[in-house]
Structure formats: structure tokens, C-alpha cells
């Protein structure tokens, strides 16, 4: 039987289909020589280091094949976390010190655009070597990381002049004293930095530095209220400071946050979306603390938040209600709410639709072109309900019922901006 030579387009399609399956990509490269140059960019696109052995192996690989360095687009530095029961009860973790002196080959990776550090204490030589990274990093992700002080944090962030986005989750300082001289000696944030994503409010010194006098932040992704961490005061501070310039807002509100912080039922509200007058797109994700019930008082959060919007240039508005999904029973007999899903369209008819219609009919939302409501299941009944109860909203033609099941681990908020 004579072998038929396949067109290169088919090779490319096959490999791209397997782009996230490293085992399959490796097998392809070992099976057919023609697949090697096609598979390499995917095999070496994302690199992760968590041990001396991994560093040594990759260093030796680049020594023999330096051309592979041009394929790297993402680097992850992972520390080992040892759970300490006494700290775990307090919601704290032990931070691991990155024991390895980052090798010189990091300077040989010219195209890395994303850097992620997790479970690390960045100080001293490890921090100094990381600052020497010569790649055009555009997205920096720090999760469960600890710095000595704001100066160390600012030195790392400012070392990436092309940085456009920073994501922070559980980032703290070892030294908390308020030293104005230390803060004054910090470098300026990168000039291209436009988007910040925050989960579990970082130290106030970090926020103060990011929102300095020359800040140009126009996109904010933020989580408030989940696992008992609210940070409403700091969120209000950011919204006031960024409000006139903020064009894109993605706010994830856990309903374990203090309801009065938003409504002001018993006093002036601490948090309001009103200062965000320049918004062009806004996503409001309301995370229910318990399974969805049609008579849940938490449903009032949706029209209440929409009524706070005051952005005439707002074009796209996304509303997403998310509820825990029972994944099973734990050993202690409690339910394991290990993932969240959007609320079914049938249940979303329980929202106060006249109040939503009134909120979106204000002059403050006159420029709205698309109101996206996310859920899953059959949407015809909900659309009929909205048409009957809110004819003006329906006639505007801006409503889009988008089917998204949206599964998310509760403890992983790094990708706040994704569905």
C-alpha cells in the first residue's frame, strides 16, 4: 500500500485540535517527523517549574536546543505549600520560599507574555533574579504570594514595562507598618498597565500604589464578599478613584457580603456603582451563598445593583446569577458545594422584572445596546414572561438570553473575568 502525503493544512488542524493535550502532542512528535515542528510551539508554550529537577532538565534542553526558547509564552513558578492545621483554622497558609536561584535561561526566553507565581515568598535573590527577566510580560498573576514590603512588590511589577494586566489573589506583605518614606521610594507602575483583577482584597498599600497619581486603569475585575472576606470599604475607594476613567467593570458580588454595604438600609451605603460614569461594558455576577430558591431575598440584589448604574456610554451589560451545586456529601455529613452553575432560565422569571425595566429605562442607561442575561436550559418561557411583564424593555430589542452553564470552583477566583 502506497502512503499518501497529507496536505500541511490537515497536519496543522490535527495538532491544533490537540493543543492542550501534552501527552498526545508528545506522542505525535515521536510518531511522525513531519509533526515535530508543528507540535513544538504547543509543547513549549506553557512552562511550569516547581522543583530543582525541572529547572535542571529545561536548562539542559535549552543548552542543546536554544531555538526552543522562542516558543515559550507563559511561565509558572510554583512553591510547595505545607498545610498547618492551626493556620488553616484561621484561613491562613504557610508561604513557601522559592529555594531555587532562578537560572540564566530565563533571560533566553524572548517571547514570554504571561508570568504566574503561586505559593511563593518573593524576597532577596529570587526576587532580584525574577526582576531581571527580559521578556515582554503583559500579564502578571500573583496568587498566594508574600512580599517583604510594598517596595519589593512595586519593584517586581515595575520591572515589566510592557505590563498591561495584573491579577492578584491573596497577596500580602510581611511588614505592615505605614512608612511614607518607603512608599515614596517606590517606582511608578508600568505605563501600559490598564487592567487589574483582584480576588480577596490585597493590602491597602498595594491598591494605593496601583492607583497612584498617574494611574491609567480603565478595566477592573473584582470580587467582594466570599468566604467572609468583604473589603467593601476598599472597593468603594477604588470605584471613587477610578470612576471617571473606568470603561470596563466586572464585579463579582458574593451575597455573604453585608447587604447594607450596597443598599444603605440602616445607614449610608459604603459601596455604590454611581461613580463609574464612563463605563462602556459592565458584568455583574451575583454569587448566591446557598442553592437557588425563587423566594430568596437575595434576588433583590440584581435590580438594586442595576439601579446604581449611571453611565450614559454604557453599551453592553451582562447579568449573571450563580448558585452552588451540590457535588456530594462530605465525610462529616455536610453537602460539598464544590462548584457553581448559572441559575436556570425558568427560575430567573422570579426576578423583579418591572424593577429591572425601570432601572434600565433611566437616562443614565440610555446608550445601552445589549442587556445579556446568562443562564441555562429552555429560555422561551422566560422571554414570554419578560414580554408580558416588561413590554417596553422587550420592544427595545436589547435583551439577549445567553445559555452558559458556567461551572466554577468556589476556591479558585484567579480567572474572575472568565465564564
HUNOR-V821403 format. One record per residue. N is the residue number from 1. RES is the residue in three letters. SS is DSSP state (helix for helix, strand for strand, loop for the rest). PHI is phi as a letter, one per 20 degrees, with the letter a starting at -180 (* if undefined). Layout:
n=N res=RES ss=SS phi=PHI
n=N res=RES ss=SS phi=PHI
//
This chain:
n=1 res=UNK ss=loop phi=*
n=2 res=UNK ss=loop phi=e
n=3 res=UNK ss=loop phi=f
n=4 res=UNK ss=loop phi=d
n=5 res=UNK ss=loop phi=f
n=6 res=UNK ss=loop phi=e
n=7 res=UNK ss=loop phi=f
n=8 res=UNK ss=helix phi=f
n=9 res=UNK ss=helix phi=g
n=10 res=UNK ss=helix phi=f
n=11 res=UNK ss=helix phi=f
n=12 res=UNK ss=helix phi=f
n=13 res=UNK ss=helix phi=f
n=14 res=UNK ss=helix phi=f
n=15 res=UNK ss=helix phi=f
n=16 res=UNK ss=helix phi=f
n=17 res=UNK ss=helix phi=f
n=18 res=UNK ss=loop phi=d
n=19 res=UNK ss=loop phi=g
n=20 res=UNK ss=loop phi=d
n=21 res=UNK ss=loop phi=d
n=22 res=UNK ss=helix phi=f
n=23 res=UNK ss=helix phi=f
n=24 res=UNK ss=helix phi=f
n=25 res=UNK ss=helix phi=f
n=26 res=UNK ss=helix phi=f
n=27 res=UNK ss=helix phi=f
n=28 res=UNK ss=helix phi=f
n=29 res=UNK ss=helix phi=f
n=30 res=UNK ss=helix phi=e
n=31 res=UNK ss=helix phi=e
n=32 res=UNK ss=loop phi=c
n=33 res=UNK ss=helix phi=f
n=34 res=UNK ss=helix phi=f
n=35 res=UNK ss=helix phi=e
n=36 res=UNK ss=helix phi=g
n=37 res=UNK ss=helix phi=f
n=38 res=UNK ss=helix phi=e
n=39 res=UNK ss=helix phi=e
n=40 res=UNK ss=helix phi=g
n=41 res=UNK ss=helix phi=g
n=42 res=UNK ss=helix phi=f
n=43 res=UNK ss=helix phi=f
n=44 res=UNK ss=loop phi=d
n=45 res=UNK ss=loop phi=f
n=46 res=UNK ss=strand phi=d
n=47 res=UNK ss=strand phi=d
n=48 res=UNK ss=strand phi=c
n=49 res=UNK ss=strand phi=c
n=50 res=UNK ss=loop phi=c
n=51 res=UNK ss=loop phi=b
n=52 res=UNK ss=helix phi=f
n=53 res=UNK ss=helix phi=f
n=54 res=UNK ss=helix phi=f
n=55 res=UNK ss=helix phi=f
n=56 res=UNK ss=helix phi=f
n=57 res=UNK ss=helix phi=f
n=58 res=UNK ss=helix phi=f
n=59 res=UNK ss=helix phi=f
n=60 res=UNK ss=helix phi=f
n=61 res=UNK ss=helix phi=f
n=62 res=UNK ss=helix phi=f
n=63 res=UNK ss=helix phi=f
n=64 res=UNK ss=helix phi=e
n=65 res=UNK ss=loop phi=c
n=66 res=UNK ss=helix phi=f
n=67 res=UNK ss=helix phi=f
n=68 res=UNK ss=helix phi=f
n=69 res=UNK ss=helix phi=f
n=70 res=UNK ss=helix phi=f
n=71 res=UNK ss=helix phi=e
n=72 res=UNK ss=loop phi=f
n=73 res=UNK ss=loop phi=d
n=74 res=UNK ss=strand phi=b
n=75 res=UNK ss=strand phi=c
n=76 res=UNK ss=strand phi=c
n=77 res=UNK ss=strand phi=d
n=78 res=UNK ss=strand phi=d
n=79 res=UNK ss=loop phi=e
n=80 res=UNK ss=loop phi=e
n=81 res=UNK ss=loop phi=d
n=82 res=UNK ss=loop phi=d
n=83 res=UNK ss=loop phi=f
n=84 res=UNK ss=loop phi=d
n=85 res=UNK ss=helix phi=g
n=86 res=UNK ss=helix phi=f
n=87 res=UNK ss=helix phi=f
n=88 res=UNK ss=helix phi=f
n=89 res=UNK ss=helix phi=f
n=90 res=UNK ss=loop phi=e
n=91 res=UNK ss=loop phi=m
n=92 res=UNK ss=loop phi=d
n=93 res=UNK ss=loop phi=c
n=94 res=UNK ss=loop phi=e
n=95 res=UNK ss=loop phi=e
n=96 res=UNK ss=strand phi=e
n=97 res=UNK ss=strand phi=e
n=98 res=UNK ss=loop phi=f
n=99 res=UNK ss=loop phi=f
n=100 res=UNK ss=loop phi=e
n=101 res=UNK ss=loop phi=f
n=102 res=UNK ss=loop phi=g
n=103 res=UNK ss=loop phi=f
n=104 res=UNK ss=helix phi=f
n=105 res=UNK ss=helix phi=f
n=106 res=UNK ss=helix phi=f
n=107 res=UNK ss=helix phi=f
n=108 res=UNK ss=helix phi=e
n=109 res=UNK ss=loop phi=d
n=110 res=UNK ss=loop phi=e
n=111 res=UNK ss=loop phi=c
n=112 res=UNK ss=loop phi=f
n=113 res=UNK ss=loop phi=d
n=114 res=UNK ss=strand phi=c
n=115 res=UNK ss=strand phi=c
n=116 res=UNK ss=strand phi=c
n=117 res=UNK ss=strand phi=c
n=118 res=UNK ss=strand phi=c
n=119 res=UNK ss=strand phi=m
n=120 res=UNK ss=strand phi=c
n=121 res=UNK ss=strand phi=d
n=122 res=UNK ss=strand phi=e
n=123 res=UNK ss=loop phi=a
n=124 res=UNK ss=loop phi=m
n=125 res=UNK ss=helix phi=g
n=126 res=UNK ss=helix phi=g
n=127 res=UNK ss=helix phi=f
n=128 res=UNK ss=helix phi=f
n=129 res=UNK ss=helix phi=f
n=130 res=UNK ss=helix phi=f
n=131 res=UNK ss=helix phi=f
n=132 res=UNK ss=loop phi=f
n=133 res=UNK ss=loop phi=g
n=134 res=UNK ss=loop phi=e
n=135 res=UNK ss=loop phi=f
n=136 res=UNK ss=loop phi=e
n=137 res=UNK ss=loop phi=f
n=138 res=UNK ss=loop phi=d
n=139 res=UNK ss=strand phi=c
n=140 res=UNK ss=strand phi=d
n=141 res=UNK ss=strand phi=d
n=142 res=UNK ss=strand phi=c
n=143 res=UNK ss=strand phi=c
n=144 res=UNK ss=strand phi=l
n=145 res=UNK ss=strand phi=d
n=146 res=UNK ss=strand phi=c
n=147 res=UNK ss=strand phi=c
n=148 res=UNK ss=loop phi=f
n=149 res=UNK ss=loop phi=a
n=150 res=UNK ss=helix phi=f
n=151 res=UNK ss=helix phi=f
n=152 res=UNK ss=helix phi=f
n=153 res=UNK ss=helix phi=f
n=154 res=UNK ss=helix phi=f
n=155 res=UNK ss=helix phi=f
n=156 res=UNK ss=helix phi=f
n=157 res=UNK ss=helix phi=f
n=158 res=UNK ss=helix phi=f
n=159 res=UNK ss=loop phi=f
n=160 res=UNK ss=loop phi=d
n=161 res=UNK ss=loop phi=f
n=162 res=UNK ss=loop phi=e
n=163 res=UNK ss=loop phi=f
n=164 res=UNK ss=loop phi=d
n=165 res=UNK ss=strand phi=b
n=166 res=UNK ss=strand phi=c
n=167 res=UNK ss=strand phi=d
n=168 res=UNK ss=strand phi=c
n=169 res=UNK ss=strand phi=c
n=170 res=UNK ss=strand phi=l
n=171 res=UNK ss=strand phi=d
n=172 res=UNK ss=strand phi=b
n=173 res=UNK ss=strand phi=d
n=174 res=UNK ss=loop phi=f
n=175 res=UNK ss=loop phi=d
n=176 res=UNK ss=loop phi=d
n=177 res=UNK ss=loop phi=f
n=178 res=UNK ss=loop phi=e
n=179 res=UNK ss=loop phi=d
n=180 res=UNK ss=helix phi=f
n=181 res=UNK ss=helix phi=f
n=182 res=UNK ss=helix phi=f
n=183 res=UNK ss=helix phi=f
n=184 res=UNK ss=helix phi=f
n=185 res=UNK ss=loop phi=e
n=186 res=UNK ss=loop phi=f
n=187 res=UNK ss=loop phi=f
n=188 res=UNK ss=loop phi=f
n=189 res=UNK ss=loop phi=f
n=190 res=UNK ss=loop phi=g
n=191 res=UNK ss=loop phi=f
n=192 res=UNK ss=loop phi=e
n=193 res=UNK ss=loop phi=f
n=194 res=UNK ss=loop phi=c
n=195 res=UNK ss=strand phi=c
n=196 res=UNK ss=strand phi=c
n=197 res=UNK ss=strand phi=c
n=198 res=UNK ss=strand phi=c
n=199 res=UNK ss=strand phi=c
n=200 res=UNK ss=loop phi=m
n=201 res=UNK ss=loop phi=g
n=202 res=UNK ss=loop phi=f
n=203 res=UNK ss=loop phi=g
n=204 res=UNK ss=helix phi=f
n=205 res=UNK ss=helix phi=f
n=206 res=UNK ss=helix phi=f
n=207 res=UNK ss=helix phi=f
n=208 res=UNK ss=helix phi=g
n=209 res=UNK ss=helix phi=f
n=210 res=UNK ss=helix phi=f
n=211 res=UNK ss=loop phi=d
n=212 res=UNK ss=loop phi=f
n=213 res=UNK ss=loop phi=g
n=214 res=UNK ss=loop phi=d
n=215 res=UNK ss=loop phi=f
n=216 res=UNK ss=loop phi=c
n=217 res=UNK ss=loop phi=f
n=218 res=UNK ss=loop phi=c
n=219 res=UNK ss=strand phi=c
n=220 res=UNK ss=strand phi=c
n=221 res=UNK ss=strand phi=d
n=222 res=UNK ss=strand phi=b
n=223 res=UNK ss=strand phi=d
n=224 res=UNK ss=strand phi=c
n=225 res=UNK ss=loop phi=m
n=226 res=UNK ss=strand phi=a
n=227 res=UNK ss=loop phi=l
n=228 res=UNK ss=loop phi=n
n=229 res=UNK ss=strand phi=d
n=230 res=UNK ss=loop phi=d
n=231 res=UNK ss=loop phi=m
n=232 res=UNK ss=helix phi=f
n=233 res=UNK ss=helix phi=f
n=234 res=UNK ss=helix phi=f
n=235 res=UNK ss=helix phi=f
n=236 res=UNK ss=helix phi=f
n=237 res=UNK ss=helix phi=g
n=238 res=UNK ss=helix phi=f
n=239 res=UNK ss=helix phi=f
n=240 res=UNK ss=helix phi=f
n=241 res=UNK ss=helix phi=f
n=242 res=UNK ss=helix phi=e
n=243 res=UNK ss=loop phi=g
n=244 res=UNK ss=loop phi=f
n=245 res=UNK ss=loop phi=d
n=246 res=UNK ss=loop phi=f
n=247 res=UNK ss=loop phi=d
n=248 res=UNK ss=strand phi=c
n=249 res=UNK ss=strand phi=c
n=250 res=UNK ss=strand phi=c
n=251 res=UNK ss=strand phi=d
n=252 res=UNK ss=strand phi=d
n=253 res=UNK ss=strand phi=d
n=254 res=UNK ss=strand phi=e
n=255 res=UNK ss=loop phi=f
n=256 res=UNK ss=loop phi=e
n=257 res=UNK ss=loop phi=f
n=258 res=UNK ss=loop phi=f
n=259 res=UNK ss=helix phi=g
n=260 res=UNK ss=helix phi=f
n=261 res=UNK ss=helix phi=g
n=262 res=UNK ss=helix phi=d
n=263 res=UNK ss=helix phi=e
n=264 res=UNK ss=loop phi=m
n=265 res=UNK ss=loop phi=g
n=266 res=UNK ss=loop phi=d
n=267 res=UNK ss=loop phi=r
n=268 res=UNK ss=loop phi=g
n=269 res=UNK ss=loop phi=f
n=270 res=UNK ss=loop phi=e
n=271 res=UNK ss=loop phi=c
n=272 res=UNK ss=loop phi=b
n=273 res=UNK ss=loop phi=e
n=274 res=UNK ss=loop phi=g
n=275 res=UNK ss=loop phi=f
n=276 res=UNK ss=loop phi=e
n=277 res=UNK ss=loop phi=e
n=278 res=UNK ss=loop phi=d
n=279 res=UNK ss=loop phi=g
n=280 res=UNK ss=loop phi=d
n=281 res=UNK ss=strand phi=b
n=282 res=UNK ss=strand phi=b
n=283 res=UNK ss=strand phi=d
n=284 res=UNK ss=strand phi=d
n=285 res=UNK ss=strand phi=d
n=286 res=UNK ss=strand phi=d
n=287 res=UNK ss=strand phi=d
n=288 res=UNK ss=loop phi=f
n=289 res=UNK ss=loop phi=f
n=290 res=UNK ss=loop phi=c
n=291 res=UNK ss=loop phi=g
n=292 res=UNK ss=loop phi=f
n=293 res=UNK ss=loop phi=c
n=294 res=UNK ss=loop phi=f
n=295 res=UNK ss=loop phi=d
n=296 res=UNK ss=loop phi=f
n=297 res=UNK ss=helix phi=f
n=298 res=UNK ss=helix phi=f
n=299 res=UNK ss=helix phi=f
n=300 res=UNK ss=helix phi=f
n=301 res=UNK ss=helix phi=f
n=302 res=UNK ss=helix phi=f
n=303 res=UNK ss=helix phi=f
n=304 res=UNK ss=helix phi=f
n=305 res=UNK ss=helix phi=f
n=306 res=UNK ss=helix phi=f
n=307 res=UNK ss=helix phi=f
n=308 res=UNK ss=helix phi=e
n=309 res=UNK ss=loop phi=f
n=310 res=UNK ss=loop phi=b
n=311 res=UNK ss=loop phi=c
n=312 res=UNK ss=loop phi=f
n=313 res=UNK ss=loop phi=e
n=314 res=UNK ss=loop phi=f
n=315 res=UNK ss=loop phi=d
n=316 res=UNK ss=strand phi=c
n=317 res=UNK ss=strand phi=c
n=318 res=UNK ss=strand phi=d
n=319 res=UNK ss=strand phi=d
n=320 res=UNK ss=strand phi=c
n=321 res=UNK ss=strand phi=d
n=322 res=UNK ss=strand phi=c
n=323 res=UNK ss=strand phi=c
n=324 res=UNK ss=strand phi=f
n=325 res=UNK ss=strand phi=d
n=326 res=UNK ss=loop phi=f
n=327 res=UNK ss=loop phi=e
n=328 res=UNK ss=loop phi=q
n=329 res=UNK ss=strand phi=d
n=330 res=UNK ss=loop phi=f
n=331 res=UNK ss=loop phi=f
n=332 res=UNK ss=loop phi=e
n=333 res=UNK ss=loop phi=n
n=334 res=UNK ss=loop phi=e
n=335 res=UNK ss=strand phi=f
n=336 res=UNK ss=loop phi=e
n=337 res=UNK ss=loop phi=e
n=338 res=UNK ss=loop phi=e
n=339 res=UNK ss=strand phi=b
n=340 res=UNK ss=strand phi=d
n=341 res=UNK ss=strand phi=c
n=342 res=UNK ss=strand phi=f
n=343 res=UNK ss=loop phi=f
n=344 res=UNK ss=strand phi=g
n=345 res=UNK ss=loop phi=g
n=346 res=UNK ss=loop phi=g
n=347 res=UNK ss=helix phi=f
n=348 res=UNK ss=helix phi=f
n=349 res=UNK ss=helix phi=f
n=350 res=UNK ss=helix phi=f
n=351 res=UNK ss=loop phi=f
n=352 res=UNK ss=loop phi=f
n=353 res=UNK ss=helix phi=f
n=354 res=UNK ss=helix phi=g
n=355 res=UNK ss=helix phi=f
n=356 res=UNK ss=helix phi=f
n=357 res=UNK ss=helix phi=g
n=358 res=UNK ss=helix phi=f
n=359 res=UNK ss=helix phi=f
n=360 res=UNK ss=helix phi=e
n=361 res=UNK ss=loop phi=e
n=362 res=UNK ss=loop phi=f
n=363 res=UNK ss=helix phi=g
n=364 res=UNK ss=helix phi=f
n=365 res=UNK ss=helix phi=c
n=366 res=UNK ss=loop phi=f
n=367 res=UNK ss=loop phi=e
n=368 res=UNK ss=loop phi=f
n=369 res=UNK ss=loop phi=d
n=370 res=UNK ss=strand phi=b
n=371 res=UNK ss=strand phi=d
n=372 res=UNK ss=strand phi=d
n=373 res=UNK ss=strand phi=d
n=374 res=UNK ss=strand phi=e
n=375 res=UNK ss=strand phi=a
n=376 res=UNK ss=strand phi=b
n=377 res=UNK ss=loop phi=n
n=378 res=UNK ss=loop phi=f
n=379 res=UNK ss=loop phi=d
n=380 res=UNK ss=helix phi=f
n=381 res=UNK ss=helix phi=f
n=382 res=UNK ss=helix phi=f
n=383 res=UNK ss=helix phi=f
n=384 res=UNK ss=helix phi=f
n=385 res=UNK ss=helix phi=f
n=386 res=UNK ss=helix phi=f
n=387 res=UNK ss=helix phi=f
n=388 res=UNK ss=helix phi=f
n=389 res=UNK ss=helix phi=e
n=390 res=UNK ss=loop phi=c
n=391 res=UNK ss=helix phi=f
n=392 res=UNK ss=helix phi=f
n=393 res=UNK ss=helix phi=f
n=394 res=UNK ss=helix phi=f
n=395 res=UNK ss=helix phi=f
n=396 res=UNK ss=loop phi=f
n=397 res=UNK ss=loop phi=m
n=398 res=UNK ss=loop phi=d
n=399 res=UNK ss=strand phi=e
n=400 res=UNK ss=strand phi=c
n=401 res=UNK ss=strand phi=e
n=402 res=UNK ss=strand phi=d
n=403 res=UNK ss=strand phi=e
n=404 res=UNK ss=loop phi=b
n=405 res=UNK ss=loop phi=f
n=406 res=UNK ss=loop phi=l
n=407 res=UNK ss=loop phi=d
n=408 res=UNK ss=strand phi=b
n=409 res=UNK ss=loop phi=f
n=410 res=UNK ss=loop phi=f
n=411 res=UNK ss=loop phi=e
n=412 res=UNK ss=loop phi=d
n=413 res=UNK ss=loop phi=d
n=414 res=UNK ss=loop phi=f
n=415 res=UNK ss=loop phi=e
n=416 res=UNK ss=loop phi=f
n=417 res=UNK ss=loop phi=e
n=418 res=UNK ss=loop phi=d
n=419 res=UNK ss=loop phi=e
//
